[in-house]
Amino acid sequence: MRANRARWPIATMARLLGVSTSGYYAWLAREPSDRSCSDAQLLARIRTLHASSRGTYGAPRIHAQLAREGVHVGRKRVARLMRMAGLCGATRGRWPRTTRPRAEARRAPDLVQRHFRADTANVLWVADATYVPTGAGFLYLAVVLDVFSRRIVGWAMSNHLYTELMLRALDMALQQRRHEGVVLHSDQGCQYTSIAFGRRCREAGVQPSMGTAGDAYDNAMCESFFGTLEAELLMREHFATHEQARQRIFWFLEGWYNLHRLHSSIGYCSPLEFENLNDKTKTVLPCGLPTAGQRHGRDRRPAARPWTTRDATGGSIPG
């Protein structure tokens, strides 16, 4: 009625809408309710948090960040205000396949069996590589991720997808972390089954592990990270050159993901914060994929079973 009062008489609109004229004027002069004022203040903070995440946070992470700041509100209220304001988080799509197995390659045994759990840092790492589209052609990114904290402990970028790229990412992880006896799980890409990569793992005392070929669930945690990278950076920005892509990916890994991005699977902490909390308390904090243990038609193992490694003879070695 207020929007159309210049075109139609108030009395006519009130009669057609089934309301009273006096009620309209009373509403016009009424002060906003306490709830409306509270919603306005909360929405202003939500807009700030959403903008600080570059528009990637949805209602769950916005709600978690508000709780960390001492603002205790319902998650559905946050979702309602974001929906009214047209705010939404990043969504994921499909991504090119990078695994290229070799028929004659000798793969390492699967020591993980989709149980992506670790009770402390530097027990289980996962590794993989992906494409980054740019105006100058594909840039390739290889990463090594610590399962305990979801922290990217090694990474490398190049304009090729040769074994040297994976070796650089592994070397970065080995230089930064204590790695005696760590299990490194990957897919059966020809770079990970190469002689050079296997030799580097033996020299460093790293136990290689590989899932089956062409099955994303066997390296689900690394695939999950690439889904995050795609949704929160690659689908939202266009890179004209390789150098531009390198700078933005470096910022995403070292300036946002490891330091600040909240992860639901580790209690809405950032990877660095989660590791620091664990160092202080020296207690085992819950971690792991919520779908750990689901085999999707293959031999199933219960998700609550502790993570173990398996040797070449099938025996079980405690993780």
C-alpha positions, 0 to 999 in steps of 0.5 A: 500500500505504501509503495502504491499510494501515489497511484491508488487511494489508500481507502480503495487499496484497504478495501481490496486487500481486506484491511482497515485504513486506520490499521495502515496508518497505525502501521505507518507510524509504528516504531520497528519492533525489538526483533526487527532491530535485532535482525537488522543488527545481526544481518549487518554482522552477517554481511561483514562475515560473508564479505570477509570470506569472499562470499564463500561462507554459507549459513553453517559457517556464518553461524559457527563464526558468530558463536566463536564471537559470542553471538548465540543465535539459531542457525535457522535464523541465520539462514533466514536472514541470509536468504532474505538478503540474497546471501549464499555460500559457494557451491561445487561442480564437476571437475576434470579427471587427472588420474592417468594410470599405467597398465604396467605400473606396480602400485602400492597397497591400499593402507587406508581403505577409505578410513581417513582418520588420524589421532595426531599430525604427521601420521597420514597424508593424502596427495593429489593434483588438479587442473587450474584453467587460465587464459594462457592454458592449464596450470597444474597444482599438486598438494599434500594434505595432513588428514589430522588437521586438513592442513596443506603441508606441501604444494607445488604449481607448474605448467606441466603434469610430470612427476617432478611436480609431485616430487616438489610438493612432497619435498615441501611437506618433508621439509616442513613436517616430522615425517618418520613412518608417515603414510602417504596415500594417493591415487594410481596416477602415473606420477605416483606410481613412477620409479622416481616417486617411489624412490623418494618415498623410500629415501624419506621413510614414507610409506606409500599407499594407493587406492583403486584407479578411477575411484574418487572415494579412495582419495576422498579427502584430497578430492574434498579439498579440490572441491573447496578450492574449485568452489571458493576460488576457481569458479569465482575468478578468471585468471588471464595468466599463469602468474596471476593464478599462482598468486591467487592460489598461494594466497588461498592456501597460505593466507586463507585456507590453512590460517582462517578457513573454518572446517566443519569436520574439525569443530569449525576450526582452521587447520592451524588453530586445530593443530595449536589447540591439540598441542596445548591440550594434548588430547585427541580431538575428533577428526575424519570424514563423516563418510569414512568406511563407506565402500559403495558396493565393495567390501564394507568396514564400519566407520567407527573402526580405528584407522589402521594400515595394512602391510603387503601380506594383509596383516594389520599394523596399528596407526 
